[in-house]
Structures are given as C-alpha cells and as structure tokens.
Amino acid sequence: MVTGAVPGFGHSISHSHRRNKRRFDLNIQSKRYWVPSLGRSVTLTVSARGIKTIDQRGIDAVVRAIRARGVRL
C-alpha cells in the first residue's frame, strides 16, 4: 500500500537449463499503526521496504499520501 510494489516474473532455471515460469513474490506483512492525526489505528499491508519508508517519513505523511490516492483506510 505504501510503495506500490508488485510481484516480478521470470524463469526458474534448472541444472539442465530448462526454463519454467515463476513469480517473485514480495515480502508482504500486515501491520497495525497508530495514526495520531486520525485518532485511531490502521492496518496496512506493507512490504519490508514500505516499513522502512514509514520509519523515515512518519506514519502521518504516509497515510496522507495513501488517502490522496483515493484508498480508503
């Protein structure tokens, strides 16, 4: 929800070099944050990079940006 990251796609390559389609999933966590500006807690699905972004920018700024995109929290 924070970074807008999506899964990547590619191939798994065996020892004989046969290629099979695979999907590189993200490290997605469901995390609850207390948002002082809203006066309540919100549950966000964030990647590990999203958690670091919240730590840097602050939860209020991140929630403001998410709501500006039109996502309901």
mmCIF file of the N, C-alpha and C atoms, coordinates in Angstrom:
data_MODEL
# 
_entry.id   MODEL 
# 
loop_
_atom_site.group_PDB 
_atom_site.id 
_atom_site.type_symbol 
_atom_site.label_atom_id 
_atom_site.label_alt_id 
_atom_site.label_comp_id 
_atom_site.label_asym_id 
_atom_site.label_entity_id 
_atom_site.label_seq_id 
_atom_site.pdbx_PDB_ins_code 
_atom_site.Cartn_x 
_atom_site.Cartn_y 
_atom_site.Cartn_z 
_atom_site.occupancy 
_atom_site.B_iso_or_equiv 
_atom_site.pdbx_formal_charge 
_atom_site.auth_seq_id 
_atom_site.auth_comp_id 
_atom_site.auth_asym_id 
_atom_site.auth_atom_id 
_atom_site.pdbx_PDB_model_num 
ATOM 1   N N  . MET A 1 1  ? 0.817  -1.192  0.000   1.00 0.00 ? 1  MET A N  1 
ATOM 2   C CA . MET A 1 1  ? 0.000  0.000   0.000   1.00 0.00 ? 1  MET A CA 1 
ATOM 3   C C  . MET A 1 1  ? 0.861  1.256   0.000   1.00 0.00 ? 1  MET A C  1 
ATOM 4   N N  . VAL A 1 2  ? 2.056  1.165   0.523   1.00 0.00 ? 2  VAL A N  1 
ATOM 5   C CA . VAL A 1 2  ? 2.914  2.348   0.644   1.00 0.00 ? 2  VAL A CA 1 
ATOM 6   C C  . VAL A 1 2  ? 3.729  2.558   -0.626  1.00 0.00 ? 2  VAL A C  1 
ATOM 7   N N  . THR A 1 3  ? 4.410  1.516   -1.096  1.00 0.00 ? 3  THR A N  1 
ATOM 8   C CA . THR A 1 3  ? 5.337  1.688   -2.209  1.00 0.00 ? 3  THR A CA 1 
ATOM 9   C C  . THR A 1 3  ? 4.722  1.360   -3.563  1.00 0.00 ? 3  THR A C  1 
ATOM 10  N N  . GLY A 1 4  ? 3.608  0.643   -3.585  1.00 0.00 ? 4  GLY A N  1 
ATOM 11  C CA . GLY A 1 4  ? 3.002  0.262   -4.858  1.00 0.00 ? 4  GLY A CA 1 
ATOM 12  C C  . GLY A 1 4  ? 3.756  -0.846  -5.564  1.00 0.00 ? 4  GLY A C  1 
ATOM 13  N N  . ALA A 1 5  ? 4.521  -1.618  -4.814  1.00 0.00 ? 5  ALA A N  1 
ATOM 14  C CA . ALA A 1 5  ? 5.325  -2.688  -5.409  1.00 0.00 ? 5  ALA A CA 1 
ATOM 15  C C  . ALA A 1 5  ? 4.423  -3.837  -5.852  1.00 0.00 ? 5  ALA A C  1 
ATOM 16  N N  . VAL A 1 6  ? 4.793  -4.482  -6.945  1.00 0.00 ? 6  VAL A N  1 
ATOM 17  C CA . VAL A 1 6  ? 4.051  -5.620  -7.490  1.00 0.00 ? 6  VAL A CA 1 
ATOM 18  C C  . VAL A 1 6  ? 5.018  -6.784  -7.682  1.00 0.00 ? 6  VAL A C  1 
ATOM 19  N N  . PRO A 1 7  ? 4.497  -8.028  -7.763  1.00 0.00 ? 7  PRO A N  1 
ATOM 20  C CA . PRO A 1 7  ? 5.391  -9.164  -7.942  1.00 0.00 ? 7  PRO A CA 1 
ATOM 21  C C  . PRO A 1 7  ? 6.132  -9.101  -9.278  1.00 0.00 ? 7  PRO A C  1 
ATOM 22  N N  . GLY A 1 8  ? 7.341  -9.666  -9.283  1.00 0.00 ? 8  GLY A N  1 
ATOM 23  C CA . GLY A 1 8  ? 8.105  -9.767  -10.519 1.00 0.00 ? 8  GLY A CA 1 
ATOM 24  C C  . GLY A 1 8  ? 7.924  -11.145 -11.123 1.00 0.00 ? 8  GLY A C  1 
ATOM 25  N N  . PHE A 1 9  ? 8.160  -11.265 -12.416 1.00 0.00 ? 9  PHE A N  1 
ATOM 26  C CA . PHE A 1 9  ? 8.008  -12.542 -13.101 1.00 0.00 ? 9  PHE A CA 1 
ATOM 27  C C  . PHE A 1 9  ? 9.301  -12.887 -13.808 1.00 0.00 ? 9  PHE A C  1 
ATOM 28  N N  . GLY A 1 10 ? 9.549  -14.172 -13.959 1.00 0.00 ? 10 GLY A N  1 
ATOM 29  C CA . GLY A 1 10 ? 10.768 -14.609 -14.620 1.00 0.00 ? 10 GLY A CA 1 
ATOM 30  C C  . GLY A 1 10 ? 10.749 -16.112 -14.812 1.00 0.00 ? 10 GLY A C  1 
ATOM 31  N N  . HIS A 1 11 ? 11.926 -16.700 -14.833 1.00 0.00 ? 11 HIS A N  1 
ATOM 32  C CA . HIS A 1 11 ? 12.059 -18.132 -15.027 1.00 0.00 ? 11 HIS A CA 1 
ATOM 33  C C  . HIS A 1 11 ? 12.848 -18.737 -13.879 1.00 0.00 ? 11 HIS A C  1 
ATOM 34  N N  . SER A 1 12 ? 12.470 -19.975 -13.499 1.00 0.00 ? 12 SER A N  1 
ATOM 35  C CA . SER A 1 12 ? 13.399 -20.760 -12.690 1.00 0.00 ? 12 SER A CA 1 
ATOM 36  C C  . SER A 1 12 ? 14.157 -21.614 -13.686 1.00 0.00 ? 12 SER A C  1 
ATOM 37  N N  . ILE A 1 13 ? 15.447 -21.669 -13.511 1.00 0.00 ? 13 ILE A N  1 
ATOM 38  C CA . ILE A 1 13 ? 16.292 -22.377 -14.467 1.00 0.00 ? 13 ILE A CA 1 
ATOM 39  C C  . ILE A 1 13 ? 16.905 -23.579 -13.763 1.00 0.00 ? 13 ILE A C  1 
ATOM 40  N N  . SER A 1 14 ? 16.649 -24.752 -14.297 1.00 0.00 ? 14 SER A N  1 
ATOM 41  C CA . SER A 1 14 ? 17.155 -25.978 -13.686 1.00 0.00 ? 14 SER A CA 1 
ATOM 42  C C  . SER A 1 14 ? 18.619 -26.189 -14.055 1.00 0.00 ? 14 SER A C  1 
ATOM 43  N N  . HIS A 1 15 ? 19.185 -27.248 -13.526 1.00 0.00 ? 15 HIS A N  1 
ATOM 44  C CA . HIS A 1 15 ? 20.585 -27.567 -13.807 1.00 0.00 ? 15 HIS A CA 1 
ATOM 45  C C  . HIS A 1 15 ? 20.802 -27.804 -15.305 1.00 0.00 ? 15 HIS A C  1 
ATOM 46  N N  . SER A 1 16 ? 19.798 -28.395 -15.975 1.00 0.00 ? 16 SER A N  1 
ATOM 47  C CA . SER A 1 16 ? 19.913 -28.655 -17.412 1.00 0.00 ? 16 SER A CA 1 
ATOM 48  C C  . SER A 1 16 ? 19.515 -27.432 -18.244 1.00 0.00 ? 16 SER A C  1 
ATOM 49  N N  . HIS A 1 17 ? 19.256 -26.338 -17.589 1.00 0.00 ? 17 HIS A N  1 
ATOM 50  C CA . HIS A 1 17 ? 18.915 -25.049 -18.212 1.00 0.00 ? 17 HIS A CA 1 
ATOM 51  C C  . HIS A 1 17 ? 17.517 -25.003 -18.820 1.00 0.00 ? 17 HIS A C  1 
ATOM 52  N N  . ARG A 1 18 ? 16.630 -25.880 -18.369 1.00 0.00 ? 18 ARG A N  1 
ATOM 53  C CA . ARG A 1 18 ? 15.231 -25.762 -18.774 1.00 0.00 ? 18 ARG A CA 1 
ATOM 54  C C  . ARG A 1 18 ? 14.615 -24.613 -18.003 1.00 0.00 ? 18 ARG A C  1 
ATOM 55  N N  . ARG A 1 19 ? 13.782 -23.846 -18.665 1.00 0.00 ? 19 ARG A N  1 
ATOM 56  C CA . ARG A 1 19 ? 13.179 -22.675 -18.030 1.00 0.00 ? 19 ARG A CA 1 
ATOM 57  C C  . ARG A 1 19 ? 11.700 -22.926 -17.753 1.00 0.00 ? 19 ARG A C  1 
ATOM 58  N N  . ASN A 1 20 ? 11.286 -22.605 -16.540 1.00 0.00 ? 20 ASN A N  1 
ATOM 59  C CA . ASN A 1 20 ? 9.881  -22.682 -16.155 1.00 0.00 ? 20 ASN A CA 1 
ATOM 60  C C  . ASN A 1 20 ? 9.462  -21.331 -15.616 1.00 0.00 ? 20 ASN A C  1 
ATOM 61  N N  . LYS A 1 21 ? 8.259  -20.915 -15.952 1.00 0.00 ? 21 LYS A N  1 
ATOM 62  C CA . LYS A 1 21 ? 7.767  -19.631 -15.464 1.00 0.00 ? 21 LYS A CA 1 
ATOM 63  C C  . LYS A 1 21 ? 7.637  -19.653 -13.955 1.00 0.00 ? 21 LYS A C  1 
ATOM 64  N N  . ARG A 1 22 ? 7.999  -18.545 -13.307 1.00 0.00 ? 22 ARG A N  1 
ATOM 65  C CA . ARG A 1 22 ? 7.830  -18.430 -11.865 1.00 0.00 ? 22 ARG A CA 1 
ATOM 66  C C  . ARG A 1 22 ? 7.525  -16.994 -11.517 1.00 0.00 ? 22 ARG A C  1 
ATOM 67  N N  . ARG A 1 23 ? 7.166  -16.799 -10.271 1.00 0.00 ? 23 ARG A N  1 
ATOM 68  C CA . ARG A 1 23 ? 6.763  -15.488 -9.787  1.00 0.00 ? 23 ARG A CA 1 
ATOM 69  C C  . ARG A 1 23 ? 7.591  -15.145 -8.557  1.00 0.00 ? 23 ARG A C  1 
ATOM 70  N N  . PHE A 1 24 ? 8.162  -13.943 -8.550  1.00 0.00 ? 24 PHE A N  1 
ATOM 71  C CA . PHE A 1 24 ? 8.946  -13.481 -7.416  1.00 0.00 ? 24 PHE A CA 1 
ATOM 72  C C  . PHE A 1 24 ? 8.030  -12.643 -6.532  1.00 0.00 ? 24 PHE A C  1 
ATOM 73  N N  . ASP A 1 25 ? 7.531  -13.245 -5.445  1.00 0.00 ? 25 ASP A N  1 
ATOM 74  C CA . ASP A 1 25 ? 6.606  -12.547 -4.560  1.00 0.00 ? 25 ASP A CA 1 
ATOM 75  C C  . ASP A 1 25 ? 7.342  -11.579 -3.643  1.00 0.00 ? 25 ASP A C  1 
ATOM 76  N N  . LEU A 1 26 ? 6.614  -10.591 -3.159  1.00 0.00 ? 26 LEU A N  1 
ATOM 77  C CA . LEU A 1 26 ? 7.167  -9.587  -2.267  1.00 0.00 ? 26 LEU A CA 1 
ATOM 78  C C  . LEU A 1 26 ? 7.122  -10.072 -0.829  1.00 0.00 ? 26 LEU A C  1 
ATOM 79  N N  . ASN A 1 27 ? 7.888  -9.415  0.002   1.00 0.00 ? 27 ASN A N  1 
ATOM 80  C CA . ASN A 1 27 ? 7.878  -9.698  1.436   1.00 0.00 ? 27 ASN A CA 1 
ATOM 81  C C  . ASN A 1 27 ? 6.769  -8.844  2.061   1.00 0.00 ? 27 ASN A C  1 
ATOM 82  N N  . ILE A 1 28 ? 5.522  -9.324  1.973   1.00 0.00 ? 28 ILE A N  1 
ATOM 83  C CA . ILE A 1 28 ? 4.357  -8.564  2.409   1.00 0.00 ? 28 ILE A CA 1 
ATOM 84  C C  . ILE A 1 28 ? 4.016  -8.914  3.857   1.00 0.00 ? 28 ILE A C  1 
ATOM 85  N N  . GLN A 1 29 ? 3.829  -7.879  4.667   1.00 0.00 ? 29 GLN A N  1 
ATOM 86  C CA . GLN A 1 29 ? 3.434  -8.038  6.063   1.00 0.00 ? 29 GLN A CA 1 
ATOM 87  C C  . GLN A 1 29 ? 2.181  -7.226  6.314   1.00 0.00 ? 29 GLN A C  1 
ATOM 88  N N  . SER A 1 30 ? 1.342  -7.701  7.205   1.00 0.00 ? 30 SER A N  1 
ATOM 89  C CA . SER A 1 30 ? 0.187  -6.939  7.648   1.00 0.00 ? 30 SER A CA 1 
ATOM 90  C C  . SER A 1 30 ? 0.551  -6.310  8.983   1.00 0.00 ? 30 SER A C  1 
ATOM 91  N N  . LYS A 1 31 ? 0.480  -4.980  9.060   1.00 0.00 ? 31 LYS A N  1 
ATOM 92  C CA . LYS A 1 31 ? 0.989  -4.288  10.243  1.00 0.00 ? 31 LYS A CA 1 
ATOM 93  C C  . LYS A 1 31 ? -0.002 -3.219  10.684  1.00 0.00 ? 31 LYS A C  1 
ATOM 94  N N  . ARG A 1 32 ? -0.186 -3.108  12.004  1.00 0.00 ? 32 ARG A N  1 
ATOM 95  C CA . ARG A 1 32 ? -1.072 -2.082  12.569  1.00 0.00 ? 32 ARG A CA 1 
ATOM 96  C C  . ARG A 1 32 ? -0.249 -0.906  13.044  1.00 0.00 ? 32 ARG A C  1 
ATOM 97  N N  . TYR A 1 33 ? -0.703 0.299   12.693  1.00 0.00 ? 33 TYR A N  1 
ATOM 98  C CA . TYR A 1 33 ? -0.043 1.532   13.114  1.00 0.00 ? 33 TYR A CA 1 
ATOM 99  C C  . TYR A 1 33 ? -1.061 2.432   13.784  1.00 0.00 ? 33 TYR A C  1 
ATOM 100 N N  . TRP A 1 34 ? -0.642 3.134   14.813  1.00 0.00 ? 34 TRP A N  1 
ATOM 101 C CA . TRP A 1 34 ? -1.452 4.160   15.449  1.00 0.00 ? 34 TRP A CA 1 
ATOM 102 C C  . TRP A 1 34 ? -1.202 5.466   14.697  1.00 0.00 ? 34 TRP A C  1 
ATOM 103 N N  . VAL A 1 35 ? -2.295 6.072   14.211  1.00 0.00 ? 35 VAL A N  1 
ATOM 104 C CA . VAL A 1 35 ? -2.188 7.323   13.454  1.00 0.00 ? 35 VAL A CA 1 
ATOM 105 C C  . VAL A 1 35 ? -2.765 8.443   14.309  1.00 0.00 ? 35 VAL A C  1 
ATOM 106 N N  . PRO A 1 36 ? -1.913 9.319   14.858  1.00 0.00 ? 36 PRO A N  1 
ATOM 107 C CA . PRO A 1 36 ? -2.403 10.383  15.744  1.00 0.00 ? 36 PRO A CA 1 
ATOM 108 C C  . PRO A 1 36 ? -3.347 11.359  15.054  1.00 0.00 ? 36 PRO A C  1 
ATOM 109 N N  . SER A 1 37 ? -3.125 11.647  13.773  1.00 0.00 ? 37 SER A N  1 
ATOM 110 C CA . SER A 1 37 ? -3.975 12.616  13.079  1.00 0.00 ? 37 SER A CA 1 
ATOM 111 C C  . SER A 1 37 ? -5.399 12.089  12.895  1.00 0.00 ? 37 SER A C  1 
ATOM 112 N N  . LEU A 1 38 ? -5.555 10.764  12.755  1.00 0.00 ? 38 LEU A N  1 
ATOM 113 C CA . LEU A 1 38 ? -6.890 10.174  12.635  1.00 0.00 ? 38 LEU A CA 1 
ATOM 114 C C  . LEU A 1 38 ? -7.476 9.808   13.996  1.00 0.00 ? 38 LEU A C  1 
ATOM 115 N N  . GLY A 1 39 ? -6.608 9.671   14.990  1.00 0.00 ? 39 GLY A N  1 
ATOM 116 C CA . GLY A 1 39 ? -7.065 9.287   16.316  1.00 0.00 ? 39 GLY A CA 1 
ATOM 117 C C  . GLY A 1 39 ? -7.436 7.825   16.431  1.00 0.00 ? 39 GLY A C  1 
ATOM 118 N N  . ARG A 1 40 ? -6.899 6.987   15.548  1.00 0.00 ? 40 ARG A N  1 
ATOM 119 C CA . ARG A 1 40 ? -7.202 5.557   15.579  1.00 0.00 ? 40 ARG A CA 1 
ATOM 120 C C  . ARG A 1 40 ? -6.047 4.798   14.931  1.00 0.00 ? 40 ARG A C  1 
ATOM 121 N N  . SER A 1 41 ? -6.118 3.486   15.019  1.00 0.00 ? 41 SER A N  1 
ATOM 122 C CA . SER A 1 41 ? -5.085 2.679   14.384  1.00 0.00 ? 41 SER A CA 1 
ATOM 123 C C  . SER A 1 41 ? -5.588 2.198   13.028  1.00 0.00 ? 41 SER A C  1 
ATOM 124 N N  . VAL A 1 42 ? -4.664 2.005   12.103  1.00 0.00 ? 42 VAL A N  1 
ATOM 125 C CA . VAL A 1 42 ? -4.990 1.478   10.779  1.00 0.00 ? 42 VAL A CA 1 
ATOM 126 C C  . VAL A 1 42 ? -4.122 0.253   10.524  1.00 0.00 ? 42 VAL A C  1 
ATOM 127 N N  . THR A 1 43 ? -4.662 -0.693  9.766   1.00 0.00 ? 43 THR A N  1 
ATOM 128 C CA . THR A 1 43 ? -3.920 -1.882  9.380   1.00 0.00 ? 43 THR A CA 1 
ATOM 129 C C  . THR A 1 43 ? -3.507 -1.719  7.927   1.00 0.00 ? 43 THR A C  1 
ATOM 130 N N  . LEU A 1 44 ? -2.210 -1.779  7.677   1.00 0.00 ? 44 LEU A N  1 
ATOM 131 C CA . LEU A 1 44 ? -1.679 -1.630  6.333   1.00 0.00 ? 44 LEU A CA 1 
ATOM 132 C C  . LEU A 1 44 ? -0.998 -2.925  5.906   1.00 0.00 ? 44 LEU A C  1 
ATOM 133 N N  . THR A 1 45 ? -1.117 -3.268  4.630   1.00 0.00 ? 45 THR A N  1 
ATOM 134 C CA . THR A 1 45 ? -0.316 -4.360  4.080   1.00 0.00 ? 45 THR A CA 1 
ATOM 135 C C  . THR A 1 45 ? 0.890  -3.700  3.434   1.00 0.00 ? 45 THR A C  1 
ATOM 136 N N  . VAL A 1 46 ? 2.048  -3.924  4.012   1.00 0.00 ? 46 VAL A N  1 
ATOM 137 C CA . VAL A 1 46 ? 3.256  -3.243  3.569   1.00 0.00 ? 46 VAL A CA 1 
ATOM 138 C C  . VAL A 1 46 ? 4.370  -4.249  3.314   1.00 0.00 ? 46 VAL A C  1 
ATOM 139 N N  . SER A 1 47 ? 5.247  -3.882  2.401   1.00 0.00 ? 47 SER A N  1 
ATOM 140 C CA . SER A 1 47 ? 6.444  -4.676  2.171   1.00 0.00 ? 47 SER A CA 1 
ATOM 141 C C  . SER A 1 47 ? 7.495  -4.256  3.185   1.00 0.00 ? 47 SER A C  1 
ATOM 142 N N  . ALA A 1 48 ? 8.595  -4.969  3.223   1.00 0.00 ? 48 ALA A N  1 
ATOM 143 C CA . ALA A 1 48 ? 9.679  -4.623  4.147   1.00 0.00 ? 48 ALA A CA 1 
ATOM 144 C C  . ALA A 1 48 ? 10.212 -3.233  3.821   1.00 0.00 ? 48 ALA A C  1 
ATOM 145 N N  . ARG A 1 49 ? 10.279 -2.893  2.538   1.00 0.00 ? 49 ARG A N  1 
ATOM 146 C CA . ARG A 1 49 ? 10.725 -1.563  2.139   1.00 0.00 ? 49 ARG A CA 1 
ATOM 147 C C  . ARG A 1 49 ? 9.706  -0.507  2.563   1.00 0.00 ? 49 ARG A C  1 
ATOM 148 N N  . GLY A 1 50 ? 8.417  -0.860  2.549   1.00 0.00 ? 50 GLY A N  1 
ATOM 149 C CA . GLY A 1 50 ? 7.378  0.070   2.992   1.00 0.00 ? 50 GLY A CA 1 
ATOM 150 C C  . GLY A 1 50 ? 7.479  0.385   4.473   1.00 0.00 ? 50 GLY A C  1 
ATOM 151 N N  . ILE A 1 51 ? 7.865  -0.604  5.275   1.00 0.00 ? 51 ILE A N  1 
ATOM 152 C CA . ILE A 1 51 ? 8.039  -0.385  6.714   1.00 0.00 ? 51 ILE A CA 1 
ATOM 153 C C  . ILE A 1 51 ? 9.177  0.604   6.948   1.00 0.00 ? 51 ILE A C  1 
ATOM 154 N N  . LYS A 1 52 ? 10.264 0.459   6.177   1.00 0.00 ? 52 LYS A N  1 
ATOM 155 C CA . LYS A 1 52 ? 11.384 1.389   6.292   1.00 0.00 ? 52 LYS A CA 1 
ATOM 156 C C  . LYS A 1 52 ? 10.977 2.793   5.859   1.00 0.00 ? 52 LYS A C  1 
ATOM 157 N N  . THR A 1 53 ? 10.128 2.896   4.842   1.00 0.00 ? 53 THR A N  1 
ATOM 158 C CA . THR A 1 53 ? 9.648  4.201   4.381   1.00 0.00 ? 53 THR A CA 1 
ATOM 159 C C  . THR A 1 53 ? 8.821  4.876   5.455   1.00 0.00 ? 53 THR A C  1 
ATOM 160 N N  . ILE A 1 54 ? 7.963  4.111   6.142   1.00 0.00 ? 54 ILE A N  1 
ATOM 161 C CA . ILE A 1 54 ? 7.151  4.666   7.230   1.00 0.00 ? 54 ILE A CA 1 
ATOM 162 C C  . ILE A 1 54 ? 8.042  5.137   8.364   1.00 0.00 ? 54 ILE A C  1 
ATOM 163 N N  . ASP A 1 55 ? 9.102  4.380   8.661   1.00 0.00 ? 55 ASP A N  1 
ATOM 164 C CA . ASP A 1 55 ? 10.033 4.793   9.713   1.00 0.00 ? 55 ASP A CA 1 
ATOM 165 C C  . ASP A 1 55 ? 10.725 6.111   9.366   1.00 0.00 ? 55 ASP A C  1 
ATOM 166 N N  . GLN A 1 56 ? 11.046 6.311   8.096   1.00 0.00 ? 56 GLN A N  1 
ATOM 167 C CA . GLN A 1 56 ? 11.746 7.528   7.678   1.00 0.00 ? 56 GLN A CA 1 
ATOM 168 C C  . GLN A 1 56 ? 10.821 8.735   7.608   1.00 0.00 ? 56 GLN A C  1 
ATOM 169 N N  . ARG A 1 57 ? 9.685  8.586   6.906   1.00 0.00 ? 57 ARG A N  1 
ATOM 170 C CA . ARG A 1 57 ? 8.805  9.728   6.638   1.00 0.00 ? 57 ARG A CA 1 
ATOM 171 C C  . ARG A 1 57 ? 7.795  9.992   7.740   1.00 0.00 ? 57 ARG A C  1 
ATOM 172 N N  . GLY A 1 58 ? 7.454  8.969   8.511   1.00 0.00 ? 58 GLY A N  1 
ATOM 173 C CA . GLY A 1 58 ? 6.439  9.105   9.545   1.00 0.00 ? 58 GLY A CA 1 
ATOM 174 C C  . GLY A 1 58 ? 5.097  8.604   9.049   1.00 0.00 ? 58 GLY A C  1 
ATOM 175 N N  . ILE A 1 59 ? 4.309  8.051   9.950   1.00 0.00 ? 59 ILE A N  1 
ATOM 176 C CA . ILE A 1 59 ? 3.037  7.433   9.578   1.00 0.00 ? 59 ILE A CA 1 
ATOM 177 C C  . ILE A 1 59 ? 2.027  8.463   9.094   1.00 0.00 ? 59 ILE A C  1 
ATOM 178 N N  . ASP A 1 60 ? 2.036  9.673   9.679   1.00 0.00 ? 60 ASP A N  1 
ATOM 179 C CA . ASP A 1 60 ? 1.069  10.699  9.257   1.00 0.00 ? 60 ASP A CA 1 
ATOM 180 C C  . ASP A 1 60 ? 1.261  11.078  7.795   1.00 0.00 ? 60 ASP A C  1 
ATOM 181 N N  . ALA A 1 61 ? 2.504  11.290  7.376   1.00 0.00 ? 61 ALA A N  1 
ATOM 182 C CA . ALA A 1 61 ? 2.784  11.670  5.989   1.00 0.00 ? 61 ALA A CA 1 
ATOM 183 C C  . ALA A 1 61 ? 2.429  10.547  5.027   1.00 0.00 ? 61 ALA A C  1 
ATOM 184 N N  . VAL A 1 62 ? 2.709  9.314   5.423   1.00 0.00 ? 62 VAL A N  1 
ATOM 185 C CA . VAL A 1 62 ? 2.425  8.169   4.555   1.00 0.00 ? 62 VAL A CA 1 
ATOM 186 C C  . VAL A 1 62 ? 0.923  7.974   4.407   1.00 0.00 ? 62 VAL A C  1 
ATOM 187 N N  . VAL A 1 63 ? 0.180  8.073   5.511   1.00 0.00 ? 63 VAL A N  1 
ATOM 188 C CA . VAL A 1 63 ? -1.276 7.910   5.451   1.00 0.00 ? 63 VAL A CA 1 
ATOM 189 C C  . VAL A 1 63 ? -1.901 9.025   4.624   1.00 0.00 ? 63 VAL A C  1 
ATOM 190 N N  . ARG A 1 64 ? -1.374 10.241  4.752   1.00 0.00 ? 64 ARG A N  1 
ATOM 191 C CA . ARG A 1 64 ? -1.875 11.366  3.953   1.00 0.00 ? 64 ARG A CA 1 
ATOM 192 C C  . ARG A 1 64 ? -1.685 11.092  2.460   1.00 0.00 ? 64 ARG A C  1 
ATOM 193 N N  . ALA A 1 65 ? -0.538 10.538  2.081   1.00 0.00 ? 65 ALA A N  1 
ATOM 194 C CA . ALA A 1 65 ? -0.268 10.219  0.679   1.00 0.00 ? 65 ALA A CA 1 
ATOM 195 C C  . ALA A 1 65 ? -1.161 9.087   0.177   1.00 0.00 ? 65 ALA A C  1 
ATOM 196 N N  . ILE A 1 66 ? -1.412 8.092   1.018   1.00 0.00 ? 66 ILE A N  1 
ATOM 197 C CA . ILE A 1 66 ? -2.280 6.973   0.625   1.00 0.00 ? 66 ILE A CA 1 
ATOM 198 C C  . ILE A 1 66 ? -3.708 7.465   0.415   1.00 0.00 ? 66 ILE A C  1 
ATOM 199 N N  . ARG A 1 67 ? -4.184 8.306   1.319   1.00 0.00 ? 67 ARG A N  1 
ATOM 200 C CA . ARG A 1 67 ? -5.554 8.828   1.193   1.00 0.00 ? 67 ARG A CA 1 
ATOM 201 C C  . ARG A 1 67 ? -5.683 9.776   0.008   1.00 0.00 ? 67 ARG A C  1 
ATOM 202 N N  . ALA A 1 68 ? -4.615 10.465  -0.360  1.00 0.00 ? 68 ALA A N  1 
ATOM 203 C CA . ALA A 1 68 ? -4.642 11.351  -1.524  1.00 0.00 ? 68 ALA A CA 1 
ATOM 204 C C  . ALA A 1 68 ? -4.820 10.558  -2.820  1.00 0.00 ? 68 ALA A C  1 
ATOM 205 N N  . ARG A 1 69 ? -4.347 9.307   -2.817  1.00 0.00 ? 69 ARG A N  1 
ATOM 206 C CA . ARG A 1 69 ? -4.546 8.422   -3.999  1.00 0.00 ? 69 ARG A CA 1 
ATOM 207 C C  . ARG A 1 69 ? -5.975 7.895   -4.061  1.00 0.00 ? 69 ARG A C  1 
ATOM 208 N N  . GLY A 1 70 ? -6.750 8.084   -3.007  1.00 0.00 ? 70 GLY A N  1 
ATOM 209 C CA . GLY A 1 70 ? -8.136 7.626   -3.014  1.00 0.00 ? 70 GLY A CA 1 
ATOM 210 C C  . GLY A 1 70 ? -8.363 6.282   -2.354  1.00 0.00 ? 70 GLY A C  1 
ATOM 211 N N  . VAL A 1 71 ? -7.363 5.766   -1.656  1.00 0.00 ? 71 VAL A N  1 
ATOM 212 C CA . VAL A 1 71 ? -7.506 4.485   -0.958  1.00 0.00 ? 71 VAL A CA 1 
ATOM 213 C C  . VAL A 1 71 ? -8.174 4.735   0.374   1.00 0.00 ? 71 VAL A C  1 
ATOM 214 N N  . ARG A 1 72 ? -9.180 3.933   0.678   1.00 0.00 ? 72 ARG A N  1 
ATOM 215 C CA . ARG A 1 72 ? -9.910 4.097   1.939   1.00 0.00 ? 72 ARG A CA 1 
ATOM 216 C C  . ARG A 1 72 ? -9.241 3.284   3.024   1.00 0.00 ? 72 ARG A C  1 
ATOM 217 N N  . LEU A 1 73 ? -8.961 3.915   4.153   1.00 0.00 ? 73 LEU A N  1 
ATOM 218 C CA . LEU A 1 73 ? -8.308 3.231   5.261   1.00 0.00 ? 73 LEU A CA 1 
ATOM 219 C C  . LEU A 1 73 ? -9.275 2.999   6.410   1.00 0.00 ? 73 LEU A C  1 
# 
